[in-house]
Amino acid sequence: MSSSYQSPYAALNTDQRFATALKLATQYHLDVSEVMFTYLKVAEPELRQHPNAAGIPDKVQRRIDAQFEQTLKALQSKES
C-alpha cells in the first residue's frame, strides 16, 4: 500500500483537467471556467516555489488541495 498522498484534484494536473473541472463545477454549482481558473490561481504561487520538481511534492499538493477546496466552498456559497 502506497503511503504517498493521493490528491482528490490530481487530475486537474493532467489531460483530464476539463472532465475533472466539469465534475467539480456540477458538484459545487459553478462554471467550469471558474473551477479551472480557481485551481490555477491557487496552485500557481505554490508551484512557483518548486519550479524544478519532477512532480508536485505531497506537502505542496496538500496545501493546494486545502486552499482549492476552501475557495470552491466560498464560491459556492456566493452563488447560492
Buried (B, 14 or more C-beta within 10 A) or exposed (E): EEEEBEBEBBBBBEEEBEEBBEBBBEEBEBEBEBBBEBBEEBBEEBBEEEEEEEEBBEEBBEBBBEBBBEBBEEBEEEEE
